[in-house]
Amino acid sequence: MNTICPQCQQSIPANAPGGLCPHCLLRNSAQGPANGSLLNAAYAVTTPQGAVQATPAIAELVQLFPHLEIMDLIGHGGMGAVYKARQRKLDRMIAVKIIRPDATGDPAFAERFAREARTLARLSHPSIVGIHDFGEVDAKSEEKDPARRNTLYYFLMEYVDGANLRQLMHSGKISPELAVSMISQICDALQYAHGEGIVHRDIKPENILIDSRGRVKIADFGLAKLVTRSGDDWTLTGTHQVMGTPRYMAPEQMEGSRNVDQRADIYSLGVIFYEMLTGTIPAGHFDPPSRKSGVHPGLDEIVLRAMSSDPQRRYQSATELRVAVDQLDPAMLHRMPAQTPSQPSHTGLSTIIDREIAGTWRMMMGSEPTTAPSTVSPERTRPFLLLLILFAASAATASMPWIGGTPRAINAVRQFRGGDLASGTGAAAIMGLCAMIWIIVSASVRRNVIVTGVLAFLSCCSLLLTILSWQEIQPEFTTMQPLPGFHIAVILSATITALTAAAFRQNLVAWIKETQETDLSDFARVPSHVAETGHLPDICMTCGCQTHDRLRRTIEYQPKWAESMMILGFIMGGIPGLIIAVLTQKQTHVALPFCSKHKSHLSHLVKVASIGWLLPALTGGVGFLVGYLPTHKLPPLQPPAIAGLVLGIALGLIAYIVALIWLSLNRVKIEQKAEHEVLFSRVAPKFAKAVREMSVKA
Amino acid sequence: MSDPSGRFVTTQWNLVLTAGQQGAPEASDALAALCQAYWHPLYVYARRRGKSAEDASDLTQSFFATVIEKSFLESADPDRGRFRTFLLTLFQRFLGQEYRREQTQKHGGHLKKIAFNFDAAEQLCLQNSADVAPEVAFEKEWALTLLGHVMDRLAEDYQQRGKSELFQKCRPWLNGNVDGASEAKLAKELGMTEGALRVAIHRLRERFRELLRAEIAETIGPDTTVDEELAHLRQALIG
């Protein structure tokens, strides 16, 4: 009988007006008008006589502007109030903006005001609210005290019959098409103004007007310059709010830097773009628009680039932004269903040696040194690295003299000619099988780790024995023909060993993840774009104290596919690995919060890392000289010289290793850089906690 | 349920409250106008009180005749905040006294102004839930009647400006559910850009809000705010 409203789940009565849900109607009307919306003075005050009294301001204005027919207050903000009026003589609608500086007044204000007004009057563009006139009037106030006499500064501007962007966003999310079309128009206007040397400095949704034909008009150009000089200018009568949180202000503007140029406007526009697409303002740890509201990921790049905290990385001109936006495929602009967020890909980390070698290579090539080298995290090693280690371990074990029996074992292998190779393979097979069965049966990750580890080790031994037996057997054969099936046997045991090792690794990873899950006190995972724009918590990463400073660094990293190739290259002999490392490395800039005390912390780390390769050479040379000088004989090298050289190198190496260890124990480490995330380890616990909290809120 | 009367005088209830004591004619006119607008909730109340459809319609009509002729302005106590409560109290008293009255005062000249549509009202009574207390039903109907008036005024407003089609098409958006796809379609249909449509919808909402607040303001006294009454009405609708 009665339908149910899909929004509020209440039943809609039969006599509901227009068939609309009355609950929703009333609810929407209960929300007060957004800031700067139409305020009809008629409803502001009603006297018992039922007559309508205009707000005092309008009455005052009517006196001050006899040639204007003041109609309504249409908005107010931090800078002043705007009224709708009609110019009698010209019979056209205009807007009157009143700026009221504080009573104490700045004598230079008048001059600045005039200068600014003349500058703005030069702007003539269909998407910029034009200025018709400006001036000042003495507000006739009842004040006897001449010091408190008020001068009202005013602008006569083009009247825009429409709404501002804030109000439109209040009604709901703006479709990507509409957003893009508005951004395009705004860029047009901005480019024009920037070309005239005028930067807006206060782009925000309240300043972007849309008329009834859907055309965008930007208001309040350059006025921010007028009022930021003296903080008093911001207040109106104190009853309404002053300058709100400057969420649209570019970082360099917030810092009060002198080098604020047109790119600050582009930043603000980026924030607005984000807000249009997602309905929220990006703050702290924020998701890119595609993840937040299901728009096409192609838009992410544009929004985030416009919002880069480094002006160098933004679009350098409004036209650039407009071109980027215009070139978007229209298909991208239709709303897409919210996509599942893609899992961040982890790249494998190189070992300390790889990083060192690659880093040294880069240094020799003259590019910026890397940040602190990282230790091997077992979580992220590749299976074959693990295999290498296992092989080395088995080889070492097999050749240790006190293990004994090993040569005998090999001799024993010799004895069973037909079954020699089989024994090694057989042993490996059994190990592998045991490992698989154990994993299926056992639920405990920890136990799996131990068992599969042992089994993997043993299979490696078996494999080694298989290979070694060939060595032993070989001299027996005159024809140098391998025993039938030798290769197959080797491959088989190698495969089984590899599988076992992989199983071991997987369990190890799972186990470490388990332990790490609970102990994250110094581990921080940050999305790339947040690190790039610097929207990290204002906490020093080293010591945890409050800081608003940001340290800009460049991180190098390898994409996933290149990582594996590089390791292969290293195994093949080192140089190919280096070449791959250099060719495929990518850079990213991040802005990290460090307090002034620890700002140089990272550079210290880098310096220590980079002198590492230099030190042993130096100390070796010194040692050599120390040994050489007393004897002055060359060649042959006298024992003292050799001793000196060796000792020197050894000392240098030890010093270097000590430094490396110190490095690895110090905060902070950039653990790894994936395409979408940066992982920091050994950060201050407060920082890690704050990052976690941000990601929970987001 | 349409209101045939013309434009309301601003803040009629205030007028009644303050000028009513002196018996000023504007005050009685204001009271009459208010009564004309809100007969429907009274009918519903009468029905919920157990009166038959015929009796309820008779009672409502005679009540209004009495109000207009005898002009209960003296009872309009300035301390009583709202017209809504005033009207209900009056009607309750009337119902209580009614059985003593023999005269069925039928259709005085004044009543010709009011267009009672009792059949429609009866239909609605049947459709809406029948198991609520009379006072609750009254308040609910009051809220709906008020909204209906606002909607009518809004339609009239747009018609006067030659924008009836726009009003009809955009009306669904008054509820605040903005669906991007249908918006784009509508914009094309109306030959507007999407931005322009957004502005138009926003305007419509603003105007509705203005008119709603104005309508509420008509019925409250100086010691109630529009927001308070609005909150009360929202509560009343839930029942």
Interface residues (C-beta under 8 A of the other chain):
Chain A: M1 N2 P6 Q7 Q10 P13 A14 N15 A16 P17 G18 L20 C21 P22 H23 C24 L25 L26 R27 N28 S29 A30 P33 S37 L38 N40 Y43 T46 P48 Q49 G50 A51 V52 G162 A163 Q167 L168 S171 G172 K173 I174 S175 E177 L178 S181 M182 I210 D211 S212 R213 G214 R215 V216 R335
Chain B: M1 V9 T10 T11 N14 L15 L17 T18 Q123 L124 Q127 N128 K140 A143 L144 L147 G148 V150 M151 R171 P172 W173 L174 N175 G176 N177 V178 G180 A181 E183 A184 M192 T193 E194 G195 A196 L197 R198 V199 A200 I201 H202 R203 R205 E206 F208 R209 E210 L212 R213 A214 A217 P222 V226 D227 L230 A231 L233 R234 L237 I238
